[in-house]
C-alpha cells in the first residue's frame, strides 16, 4: 500500500496556522483606523490616502527587527513584549524625519507555529499600533520546518508614515551652537543584546529569573523592558518647524546615530554625566570591564532620542516636554568638526 503524505508530515500544520491567523484578526482589527479599507486575510492591505490639509505629502517607510532580544523571550517564555518593541522601534525610525505613522505590516516566521505564542507576539504588536495610532494592516505568518529550533521564531516589521514636505526634518539646518536635548530610554530598548546576553548569562552566569539588587528586578524583567515610542512626547513639536534634527539612538549608540543627521562641517560634544544613567549599564560595564567608548557605541546609555534645536528655541521644546511631564536633559552642543561625537 502506498503511503499518503500530507503537508503536516513535512512539518507544516495548516490547521495551527489557521488558528493563529484567526486570533490575529481579532487583535489587528482593534488597531484599524477609518482609512483601512481591507480586512486581515486579504492578499494586500488597502489604506485610503487621505492626508488632510497636507500640501505635498511625503511617504516615509522603514523596516526593522528586534535582534537577539528575541533570545531573552525564548529563554523566559515571555512573548508579549517583543512585538511592542518592534512597533515602537519602527515608529521612532520614521519619527526622526517628522513622519506620523499610518500603518504597519509584520512578518513572523517559526519552525512550528504555536498559536498561543504567536497570539502573544501579535498582542504586543497590536498594543504598540494602538498606542501610536497606527493600523496593523496585515502581514505574513510563516511556518518553516527546519529553519528554526523548536520554540524559536523571528519577527520583522514594516511601517509607513507621512509628513508634509515643508515639515520634513532632515538635519540640514543644524549649525554650531545648537543644543542637544536628550529624552530618556527605559532600558536597552532593542540594541546591544548580544553583548548584554554574553555578560549576564556567560560571564556572570545569571539565569533569567535571577533577582539583581542593583536593578531591583530579575534579569529577564530588565532585558525585556520596552523600547519606548517618542511619538507622544514629540507630537506638537514635529510640525512646529523648530526642531532641526532628531536622532533615534539604536544600534551604534550615541556615537554612530547622531552623525547620521549632521551636515558637513559639524560635530557633537556630549557632556558625560548630564543625565542619569541607568543601573543596567553600570552593572554591564562592571561585569565585563567594558571600555567607556565601547559602552557609548553599543548601548543608548539611557538616552533613546536626541533633539537638536537652536539655543533660542530650546525653551519652547523644554516647555512642551514639561507640560507632558516628560523627563529631558541638556546633554551637549553642536560644534565645528567632521561628524565626530566627543564625550567629555
Secondary structure by P-SEA (a helix, b strand, c coil): cbbbbccccccccaaaaaaaaaaaaaaaaaaccccccccccccbbbbbcccccccbbbbbbbccccccaaaaaaaacccccaaaaaaaaaaaaaaaacccccbbbbbbbcccccaaaaaaaaaaaaaaaaaaccccccbbbbbbccccccccbbbbbbbbbccccccccccccccccbbbbbbbbccccccaaaaaaaaaccccccccccccccccccaaaaaacccccccccccccccccccccccccccccccccccccccccbbbbbbcccccccaaaaaaaaaccccaaaaaacccccccbbbbbcccaaaaaaaaaaaacbbbbbcccccccccccccc
